[in-house]
């Protein structure tokens, strides 16, 4: 199973979008049409890379747009670039989402006490390769962190690309502590403080900020898959989530053009006492 992307608009502008196609050249939704499983028997999942490691542009699957392209998040009319809290620069993993999952905003999670954030479940790929925006990778689940982001449940599933040369060394959350010391602590710190430069409080976590193991994480993914199934079967109010008519959507999009420069403010470092 292979996928391709088609860019429209100029990168680093409000009209930039990235659409997805299947192997037949048909436009598809990365939210609904890419299978959750790459290999169900071995619990290997597909993941859509939204933000490559070291970059700051807050790209995400546009769940409310037809065909659900990747688009950059907008705050107060401006493109959103995630701030750098020292010593971090950009995202410290390849960041993305697992298709055919949905964190239901109408469901109060029994572990976190909060409702879902209305998005596909997020992943942090700790592999060595810096992936490309829009790349579809196959990942092995290692664990999860239960972030409470502005009062919403926002699971961060820790994974590794199965094509990583070190993938066989990683099978659980403790393997990260063993082979990549400091990475989990940095991940917790990153999520705790990444919105502080925007004037927001530090984020909170369930389980006192402790990472949960692989089996817990897989069960969580499977539960969000059930919420997604309910969403598309209209058992749950889907609101504005839709796929729409592909040709009309593509025809209405701007032609691809040269990227505009990334604002220098995206490189600023912010310093805080821990």
C-alpha positions, 0 to 999 in steps of 0.5 A: 500500500503506497501513498503520495502527496500533492502540495497546493499554495505556497508553504508558510502562507495561509493558503498552503495545503497538502493533499493525499492520494492513494496508489491509484492517484485518487484523492483520499483523506489521511484521517479516514481512508488510510488504514489504522493498521499496517499489520494488525497481527503484530500491532503495527500502525500507520502514522501520518507525519505532520511535523518533522523533527526540529521544525516548528510549523504546527501542521495538522490534519484539517479534520473540518475541511473536505479531504482533510489536507494537512494545513498549518494551524492559525492563531489570531489570524497568524500561522502558528509556529510552536515556540522553542523552550530551551534547550529544545528546538522545534519538535523533538520527534517526528510528530503526527497522528494515527489515521482512523482514530478520534479522541471523542470530545463527548467522552469523558476518559476514565483515567484522565477525567477529561474529554477528548480533544476532537482530533486523531490520536497523536504520535511521537516517533523517536526514530533516527530518521527525520521524516518528511511532512506528509510521510506515511510511516509504519510504527511500533508502539512503545508507550504513551503519555496522558497530557491534559491540554487546556482541559482536554485529554490529548494522548501522546503515543510514543512510537518508533518507525519499524524501518529504523535500524534500531527498531528491534531494540525497542519494544517497551517504554523501558527500552527508551530509558535504556537506549535513549536516556533522557529522551522521556524526561525531555518529552515530558518537559517539552509538553509541559511547557511548550505553550508557556511562551504564549502566555498559557499555564504549564500543561497538566498530566494524568498518572502524575506525568508517568508514561504508561506501557505498550499494552496500555497505549495499544488499548488506548489506540483501539478505543479511539478507533472505536470512537472513530467508527462511531463518528463515521457511522454517525452514531456520534455527532460529527459536526463539520467533519467531512470529506466532500467532493474531491475534484471541486476541492482540488480545483478550488485550491491555489496552485503550488508556489515557492515557499515564503520565508519562515519568520525569524521569531520561530527561531527564538529561544525562551528560558524558564526556571524549572 
